[in-house]
Amino acid sequence: MRRLPFIIIAALTIITIACNSTRNVWEEYRDWRIVNEQWFQEQETLTDENGNLYYTKITPAWSPSDYVLVHYFNDRNLTAGNLSPLYTSTVDVKYIGRFFNDEPFDSSYAITASYGDSIYRTTCSNVISGWTAVLEDMHVGDSCEVIIPYTLGYGDAETSAIMPYSMLKFNIKLVDIPYYEIKP
């Protein structure tokens, strides 16, 4: 019984530290977050030369309040009969990842892969949620540009190359689905 107050105080201390850490990250990256959010809002309303929205919103079935912005470079009528990956599928893609200011942070073109020239092989379930959403919408042969909000990217986490609250822009080409899994 004597340990109970100590355990409660320790738990409250941990919670306080965790909450303060979140607030510090939120404030520390305030300017970066605001610039990224403003850029994302601009992309949502960007139009092409005909006045049509440049990007289409893709909402994943598993998260109806979230979406990514996608612009396909190819005629999707030509790839409509091709396979689309499932959540459990293994895909071969080529990609370049950039921040809102077009500064690159990652690329399959910089890796040497045994699967083919500049091919990155992964499962749809093993990537950030924004990638999962767009990959499940793509057909083999599709090429697109996708804008991923930080909520479907790395969130408020800091990685070696990506700051918290980063909106991400990827050019992705779905090259193949070497292991297509059947839905149970």
C-alpha positions as a Python dict, from the first residue, in 0.01 Angstrom:
ca = {
    (1, 'M'): (0, 0, 0),
    (2, 'R'): (292, 233, 68),
    (3, 'R'): (405, 195, -293),
    (4, 'L'): (76, 318, -441),
    (5, 'P'): (147, 694, -392),
    (6, 'F'): (495, 645, -541),
    (7, 'I'): (352, 463, -845),
    (8, 'I'): (90, 735, -897),
    (9, 'I'): (351, 1012, -873),
    (10, 'A'): (581, 826, -1116),
    (11, 'A'): (295, 774, -1364),
    (12, 'L'): (193, 1142, -1345),
    (13, 'T'): (554, 1248, -1399),
    (14, 'I'): (585, 1029, -1709),
    (15, 'I'): (256, 1162, -1848),
    (16, 'T'): (364, 1522, -1782),
    (17, 'I'): (699, 1468, -1955),
    (18, 'A'): (529, 1301, -2253),
    (19, 'C'): (277, 1583, -2288),
    (20, 'N'): (547, 1849, -2263),
    (21, 'S'): (753, 1668, -2528),
    (22, 'T'): (459, 1675, -2770),
    (23, 'R'): (398, 2044, -2704),
    (24, 'N'): (766, 2121, -2754),
    (25, 'V'): (775, 1943, -3091),
    (26, 'W'): (455, 2123, -3194),
    (27, 'E'): (605, 2460, -3104),
    (28, 'E'): (960, 2382, -3217),
    (29, 'Y'): (838, 2306, -3570),
    (30, 'R'): (562, 2569, -3572),
    (31, 'D'): (691, 2769, -3871),
    (32, 'W'): (772, 2454, -4072),
    (33, 'R'): (427, 2309, -3993),
    (34, 'I'): (245, 2627, -4094),
    (35, 'V'): (433, 2658, -4425),
    (36, 'N'): (364, 2292, -4503),
    (37, 'E'): (-6, 2322, -4420),
    (38, 'Q'): (-43, 2635, -4635),
    (39, 'W'): (133, 2464, -4926),
    (40, 'F'): (-96, 2159, -4897),
    (41, 'Q'): (-403, 2384, -4903),
    (42, 'E'): (-269, 2555, -5217),
    (43, 'Q'): (-220, 2216, -5386),
    (44, 'E'): (-581, 2122, -5309),
    (45, 'T'): (-705, 2417, -5517),
    (46, 'L'): (-439, 2407, -5791),
    (47, 'T'): (-594, 2398, -6139),
    (48, 'D'): (-469, 2297, -6481),
    (49, 'E'): (-484, 2507, -6800),
    (50, 'N'): (-852, 2410, -6847),
    (51, 'G'): (-955, 2522, -6498),
    (52, 'N'): (-991, 2165, -6366),
    (53, 'L'): (-844, 2066, -6033),
    (54, 'Y'): (-494, 1933, -6093),
    (55, 'Y'): (-511, 1678, -5810),
    (56, 'T'): (-780, 1427, -5724),
    (57, 'K'): (-851, 1339, -5363),
    (58, 'I'): (-806, 971, -5284),
    (59, 'T'): (-968, 865, -4957),
    (60, 'P'): (-861, 530, -4815),
    (61, 'A'): (-1150, 301, -4717),
    (62, 'W'): (-988, 240, -4380),
    (63, 'S'): (-975, 612, -4291),
    (64, 'P'): (-1264, 808, -4447),
    (65, 'S'): (-1160, 1140, -4292),
    (66, 'D'): (-811, 1131, -4449),
    (67, 'Y'): (-702, 1174, -4810),
    (68, 'V'): (-404, 1216, -5037),
    (69, 'L'): (-385, 1429, -5351),
    (70, 'V'): (-303, 1241, -5672),
    (71, 'H'): (-233, 1347, -6028),
    (72, 'Y'): (-187, 1068, -6282),
    (73, 'F'): (53, 1134, -6568),
    (74, 'N'): (-68, 846, -6784),
    (75, 'D'): (-403, 775, -6949),
    (76, 'R'): (-565, 550, -6689),
    (77, 'N'): (-796, 402, -6952),
    (78, 'L'): (-491, 223, -7092),
    (79, 'T'): (-404, 64, -6755),
    (80, 'A'): (-758, 7, -6623),
    (81, 'G'): (-743, -368, -6699),
    (82, 'N'): (-413, -415, -6518),
    (83, 'L'): (-385, -543, -6162),
    (84, 'S'): (-417, -312, -5862),
    (85, 'P'): (-231, -415, -5548),
    (86, 'L'): (-402, -522, -5231),
    (87, 'Y'): (-288, -435, -4881),
    (88, 'T'): (-91, -762, -4865),
    (89, 'S'): (58, -740, -5215),
    (90, 'T'): (428, -700, -5284),
    (91, 'V'): (492, -423, -5535),
    (92, 'D'): (783, -301, -5745),
    (93, 'V'): (791, 77, -5774),
    (94, 'K'): (1016, 356, -5888),
    (95, 'Y'): (989, 680, -5695),
    (96, 'I'): (1134, 1015, -5600),
    (97, 'G'): (1035, 1180, -5271),
    (98, 'R'): (1047, 1555, -5220),
    (99, 'F'): (943, 1812, -4962),
    (100, 'F'): (698, 2092, -5042),
    (101, 'N'): (989, 2307, -5167),
    (102, 'D'): (1096, 2035, -5416),
    (103, 'E'): (1403, 1944, -5212),
    (104, 'P'): (1456, 1568, -5263),
    (105, 'F'): (1492, 1345, -4959),
    (106, 'D'): (1467, 992, -5103),
    (107, 'S'): (1468, 811, -5435),
    (108, 'S'): (1466, 458, -5567),
    (109, 'Y'): (1700, 585, -5839),
    (110, 'A'): (1973, 614, -5574),
    (111, 'I'): (1955, 249, -5470),
    (112, 'T'): (2100, -61, -5625),
    (113, 'A'): (1836, -331, -5624),
    (114, 'S'): (1846, -690, -5730),
    (115, 'Y'): (1491, -658, -5865),
    (116, 'G'): (1580, -432, -6157),
    (117, 'D'): (1701, -85, -6240),
    (118, 'S'): (1594, 157, -5964),
    (119, 'I'): (1322, -78, -5839),
    (120, 'Y'): (1210, -56, -5478),
    (121, 'R'): (1026, -371, -5365),
    (122, 'T'): (792, -355, -5068),
    (123, 'T'): (451, -461, -4948),
    (124, 'C'): (167, -210, -4941),
    (125, 'S'): (132, -280, -4570),
    (126, 'N'): (496, -188, -4500),
    (127, 'V'): (497, 177, -4611),
    (128, 'I'): (352, 502, -4478),
    (129, 'S'): (-28, 519, -4489),
    (130, 'G'): (-29, 776, -4771),
    (131, 'W'): (163, 535, -4994),
    (132, 'T'): (-75, 252, -4906),
    (133, 'A'): (-372, 469, -5006),
    (134, 'V'): (-228, 562, -5345),
    (135, 'L'): (-82, 219, -5426),
    (136, 'E'): (-419, 53, -5372),
    (137, 'D'): (-567, 303, -5622),
    (138, 'M'): (-300, 246, -5887),
    (139, 'H'): (-282, -14, -6164),
    (140, 'V'): (41, -166, -6294),
    (141, 'G'): (188, 85, -6540),
    (142, 'D'): (41, 394, -6371),
    (143, 'S'): (264, 693, -6296),
    (144, 'C'): (152, 967, -6063),
    (145, 'E'): (245, 1252, -5840),
    (146, 'V'): (102, 1222, -5491),
    (147, 'I'): (90, 1478, -5212),
    (148, 'I'): (76, 1316, -4870),
    (149, 'P'): (-29, 1514, -4562),
    (150, 'Y'): (185, 1461, -4255),
    (151, 'T'): (-101, 1272, -4088),
    (152, 'L'): (-58, 994, -4348),
    (153, 'G'): (320, 1034, -4360),
    (154, 'Y'): (551, 1051, -4061),
    (155, 'G'): (326, 1269, -3843),
    (156, 'D'): (509, 1450, -3566),
    (157, 'A'): (797, 1201, -3567),
    (158, 'E'): (1143, 1314, -3668),
    (159, 'T'): (1344, 1081, -3890),
    (160, 'S'): (1697, 1127, -4011),
    (161, 'A'): (1580, 1292, -4333),
    (162, 'I'): (1226, 1415, -4258),
    (163, 'M'): (1121, 1680, -4009),
    (164, 'P'): (794, 1651, -3813),
    (165, 'Y'): (478, 1781, -3985),
    (166, 'S'): (627, 1743, -4333),
    (167, 'M'): (391, 1724, -4627),
    (168, 'L'): (551, 1490, -4878),
    (169, 'K'): (543, 1486, -5257),
    (170, 'F'): (625, 1166, -5445),
    (171, 'N'): (645, 1075, -5809),
    (172, 'I'): (560, 705, -5818),
    (173, 'K'): (548, 449, -6098),
    (174, 'L'): (392, 111, -6023),
    (175, 'V'): (612, -121, -6227),
    (176, 'D'): (485, -464, -6121),
    (177, 'I'): (311, -672, -5856),
    (178, 'P'): (539, -975, -5820),
    (179, 'Y'): (336, -1124, -5533),
    (180, 'Y'): (-33, -1052, -5561),
    (181, 'E'): (-219, -1175, -5253),
    (182, 'I'): (-578, -1289, -5271),
    (183, 'K'): (-828, -1138, -5029),
    (184, 'P'): (-932, -1391, -4762),
}
